[in-house]
Amino acid sequence: NSSTLWEDLTCKANKMHLQLKTTITTFSLFLDAFQRIADLATNTKGATRDIGTALTRLILRHKSIEQKLKSFTSSLVDTFIQPLNERIEEWKKSTNTLDKDHAKGLK
C-alpha cells in the first residue's frame, strides 16, 4: 500500500511545482513594473536619480533570487517528480508480479 503514499507525494509535488511557476510569473511581473519606476527615477535630475540607481540595484538582486527559484522549480521536476513517477510505475508492475507469483504458490 505504500504506492498510494508515493503517488500522494508526487501529486503534492506537482501542485507545489505549479504554484512555484505561478509565483515566479507573478514575481517577474512585479519586478518588471518596479523596474519601470526605477528607470523613471533614474532618468530624472537631482537626488531622485540616486534613488533610481539604488532601486535598480535592488531589482537586480531580486532578479537573482528569481533565477534561483526558476532553477529550483526546474530541478524539482527533472530530478524528483519525473524519476519518482517512473519508479512508481515500475514498483506497481513488480508488486503485481510478486502478488501473482505468491498467489500461485498458495494454491
Buried (B, 14 or more C-beta within 10 A) or exposed (E): EEEEEBBEBBEEBBEEBEEBBEEBEEBBEEBEEBBEEBEEBBEEEEEEEEBBEEBBEEBEEBBEEBEEBBEEBEEBBEEBBEEBBEEBEEEEEEEEEEEEEEEEEEE
